[in-house]
Amino acid sequence: MKDRVRLTIEDGVAHLRLDRPEKMNALDPAMFEAIIDAGTRLGARKDVRAVVLSGEGRAFCAGLDLDRLVATTNGDPLLPDVDLTHRTHSCANYAQHLVWLWRELPVPVIAAVHGVAFGGGFQLALGADLRFFAPGTKLAIIEAKWGLVPDMCGTQLMRGLARDDVVRELTYTARVFSAEEALAYGFATRLADDPVAAALATAHDIAGRSPDAIRAAKRLLNLATAPDAATGLAAETAEQAALLGTPDHVEAVRSNLEGRAPRWSHA
């Protein structure tokens, strides 16, 4: 875990930093493992009252590591030795668990986002209770660019934050949008010049409240905002599995890497 994330805990506030700055904290198998391991350990601790997620370097998280995307065009799985069709973590598969575990964590989670948050990185931020974005941060539901769909809880989390037509437009186009737009859409809780400092300050405010009351409040709010998530998460996996390795998925990846217009099989 040491070469992918850094975790500190002070006065009841845990701060988990994604620490792969040379790759803009892209999600490779080791990053998946490190984030899930850290989240699992935090969920078991009674002394943690709030959590901040942030990224080191130029970005919060650029999404799935490009090497994994390229590997899928050769018939390899998105994540080696992982069967994403199985519900391995309650209602979620392994990849979804990277995001959903923060929603199920018994204490509030705040994402401090800067630079970029694309694809899986954007969905990771959505898993938090609150999202503080630095002005100028670039965001995208990027999966359509690669011939895929958001399959890390995005469909279940976006629906409670932004209007349906906004979610559809951003998903269908894979358009990059700004933190300022995210605030207007409902994805951002607030903009902050220093989102980490703002997130830590809010986390410490939360940590000063009754721990039992805060945990109870999160349980109630989760019940109110995630009806039948299991069906939606299973559908994400089924749709993604049907797309991976198809001619159009391979063409989407290759055309982007080669900087040319795609040639779709159904054109």
N, C-alpha and C positions, 0 to 999 in steps of 0.2 A: 504494500500500500504506500510505502514511503516515497516511491518515485512517481506517484500519480496524484495523490491528494495530501494535504496537510490539515491536521485537526488540532485545534486548541479549545480548551474549556476554561472559562473564567467567570466566577460569580453566577453560575447557573446558565451562562450563555455559551453555546458551542459554535465555533466558527470553522466550517469546512471549506477549504480552498482547493479548487481544482488546480493541479500543479503540473501541467504539461505545456508550459507557455510557448515552447518552440513549435508546437503544433496547434496553437490557439485552443488548447484543451480539448482537442477532438477526441471523440469516444472510440477508443480501441478496446479490445477485450480486457486488457489490464485495467483500463479506466472504469469500465463497467464493474469489474470485480471490486476495485478499490472503493468506489462510491457506494455500492450495495453493502459491502462489509462495514464501512463507516456508519451508514444509516442504520444498519441492523444493530450495531453496538450502541449507538445513541438511543435507539428506541427502548433498549433494555435498562437504561440508566435513570434512576429516580432523581438524581441531582441536576439533570439538565432540564431547564425550563423554557428555553427557546433556542432556535438554531438559525444561523446565517449561512447561506451558500454564496460563494463568490468564485471568481476565476483569476488566476495570476496572469500577468503579462498583458497582451493587447486585447484580450477577448474573454468573455464569460465562457462560451463554448461554441465552437464552429460546427458542431453536429457530428455525425458519424464519420469516422476516419476514412479518408478517400481510398486507402488501400483495401478496406473492407468492401466498399462499393465496387471497385474494380474486380475484386475476387468473385463477387456474385455473378459477373458476366462470364466467368469461367466455370460456373456451376457450383461454386463453393457456397456454403451458408453464410448469412450475414455475420454470425458469431460461431466460431469453431466449437464443435462438441456441445452445441446448444440446440435443442429441438424447440423452436418457438411455437409449435402447435400445441404444446402441453401447457396447461395451467399449473405452473410449478409453485406459484406464490399466491395462494388464495384465488382471486379472480383474474390474476395477471400472469403473463408469461415472464420469462427472465428479463427481456428487454424492457417491457412495460414496468416491471418491478423497480427499475432504476428511477422511474418517475413516481409511480404510485406509492412507493414506500414513504415518500415525504408527505403525501396527503394522509396516509394512515399513521404517520408518526404521532404519538400522543400529545406532542407539544407543537406550538406554532413554528412555522418555518418561513424565513424571509429570504428571497433571492435578491442579491445585489448584482445587477447586470450592467456590463459596459462593453464597448467594442462591438462585438457581434454575438448573436444567439440565433443560430440557424438550425432548422430541422430538429434533431434530437436535443440540441442545446436549448432551443426555444421551448420544447416540451418539458425539459427538466425544470426550467423556470416556472412553467405553468403548474408544476406539481407543488410549488410553495404556496403558502397561505397568502403571502404578500409579495409584490414584485416592485423593487425600486430600480429605475433605469436611469443611467447617466444620459444627459442630453446628447443627441447625435448617435446613440446606439442604433445599430442596424439589425433588423430582425426579419425572419422569413420562415414561412411554412414551406420549406424548400423541396419537399419530396417529389412533387410533380416534375421538377427539373430533371430528376433522375429516373423518371418513369415509375415512381412508387407512390405510396400514400402514407400519411402520418400514422404510425403504428406504435407509438410509445405514449398512449393515453391522450394524445392531442384531441381526438374527436370528442372524448368524454369531458375534457377540461375546458376546451374553448367554448363549448355551448353555454356554459354558465357565466361567461365573461363578456363576450361580444355578441352583437346581433347576428342572426343566422346568415343573412346575406353577406355580411362582412367576412365571416368565417369561410363561406363558400368562395367568395372572390379571391381571398388570399390563398386558399388551398388550391383552387383550380389554376391560378396564374403563377404560383411560386414567387410572386412579386416581393422584392425587398422593401420593407417599410421602416419608418423611423420610430424612435422612442416617443416622439411627439404625437405621431399618428397612433401608436399603441395606447397612449394615455386617452386619446379621444375615443378609441374603439372600446376601451375597457380592459385591455390586457395589463396595463401598468397601473399600479396603485398610486405611484407618484414619480415625478422626476426629481433627481438629486444630483448636484454637481459631484458629490462624493457619495455614491450609493452605498459603499461599504460602511462608511461612518454613520450614515443615516440608518442603515439596517441594524448596525450594532446598537445605536442609541435606542431604537424602537425595541429591539430584543431585550435590552436591559430594563426598559420600562415594563415590558411584559413579565420579565423575571421577578419584578417587584410585586406582582399581584399574587393572589392566592393560587398556588399550584393546582389544587384540586379544582377550583373554579375554572381556571384556564383550560385544563384537560377536559372538563365536562363541557365547556363551551365548544371546544373543537369537535368533540364527538357529536354534539347536536348539530353543528353547522355542516359537518360531513354528511349526516343523515339527510339534511335538507337539500343538499346540492348534488348528490350523486345517486339518483334513483336508477336502479337496474344497470349499474356500471358493468357488471359481469357480462351481460349480453353485448354491450358495446365494445368492450375490450376483446371479446372473442371474435367479433365481426372484423375488427381491425386486423387481427392476425390472419383470418381467413382471406381477406382481400389482398393483403400483402403477399401471402404465400402463393396466391394465384398469379401475381404479377412477376415475382422474382424469377429470373432466368428466361422470361419470354423474349421473343425477338425484339419487341418494342422497348422493353426494359434495357436490354443490351445496347440497342441503338441509342437510347437516351443517354446512357453513360458514355458511350464511345463518341458520340457527336459532340457532347460537351467537352470531353477531354481533347478532342481534335479541333475544336473551335469552328465547326461547320454546322450547316443546317441539317437537321435530322431527316432521314428517309424512312418514314413509317411503313410498316408492312401492309396497312390497310389503305394507303394513299391511292 
